[in-house]
Amino acid sequence: MNEQQHLDTLKDIKRIMERSTRFMSLSGLGGVGAGLSGLIGAWFAYGILDEYRAGNGTQIAYDADIYSPAPRT
């Protein structure tokens, strides 16, 4: 590749990156909205899964001790 081809390639990369930055930009208020909708969705999903577990008679016990390593003997 000659120098002009390298420059053209760099120009193409720069143009692609500028377009993707404009497309992916999210305002602060939009980020807050996305976070709130994620939290609301998680709350609904938790309620649905909790009802499902209650209907099947299975409850999951969350115990921090199950994640600790076993003692060495």
C-alpha positions as CSV (number, residue, x, y, z in Angstrom):
1,M,0.0,0.0,0.0
2,N,1.2,3.4,-0.8
3,E,0.9,6.5,1.4
4,Q,-2.2,7.8,-0.3
5,Q,-4.0,4.5,0.3
6,H,-3.1,4.6,4.0
7,L,-4.4,8.2,4.3
8,D,-7.6,7.2,2.5
9,T,-8.0,4.2,4.9
10,L,-7.5,6.5,7.9
11,K,-10.1,8.9,6.5
12,D,-12.6,6.1,6.1
13,I,-12.0,4.9,9.7
14,K,-12.4,8.5,11.0
15,R,-15.7,8.9,9.1
16,I,-17.1,5.6,10.4
17,M,-16.2,6.5,13.9
18,E,-17.8,9.9,13.7
19,R,-21.0,8.4,12.4
20,S,-21.1,5.8,15.1
21,T,-20.4,8.4,17.8
22,R,-23.3,10.5,16.7
23,F,-25.6,7.5,16.5
24,M,-24.7,6.1,19.9
25,S,-24.7,9.3,21.8
26,L,-27.3,9.3,24.6
27,S,-28.2,12.4,26.6
28,G,-28.0,12.4,30.4
29,L,-31.8,12.4,30.7
30,G,-32.0,9.6,28.2
31,G,-29.5,7.6,30.3
32,V,-31.7,8.2,33.4
33,G,-34.8,7.0,31.5
34,A,-33.0,3.9,30.3
35,G,-31.9,3.1,33.8
36,L,-35.3,3.6,35.2
37,S,-37.0,1.5,32.6
38,G,-34.4,-1.3,33.3
39,L,-35.2,-1.1,37.0
40,I,-38.9,-1.2,36.4
41,G,-38.5,-4.2,34.1
42,A,-36.4,-6.0,36.7
43,W,-39.0,-5.3,39.3
44,F,-41.8,-6.8,37.1
45,A,-39.6,-9.8,36.2
46,Y,-38.9,-10.4,39.9
47,G,-42.6,-10.4,40.6
48,I,-43.4,-12.8,37.9
49,L,-40.7,-15.2,38.9
50,D,-41.7,-14.9,42.6
51,E,-45.3,-15.8,41.7
52,Y,-44.0,-18.7,39.6
53,R,-41.9,-20.1,42.4
54,A,-44.7,-19.6,44.9
55,G,-47.1,-21.5,42.6
56,N,-44.7,-24.5,42.4
57,G,-44.1,-24.5,46.1
58,T,-40.4,-23.9,45.6
59,Q,-38.6,-21.2,47.4
60,I,-35.0,-20.3,46.8
61,A,-33.1,-19.5,49.9
62,Y,-30.3,-17.0,49.4
63,D,-27.6,-17.7,51.8
64,A,-24.2,-16.0,51.6
65,D,-22.5,-18.9,53.3
66,I,-23.0,-21.1,50.2
67,Y,-20.6,-18.8,48.3
68,S,-17.8,-18.9,50.7
69,P,-15.0,-21.4,50.1
70,A,-15.1,-24.7,52.0
71,P,-12.8,-24.9,55.0
72,R,-9.5,-26.7,54.4
73,T,-8.9,-29.8,56.5
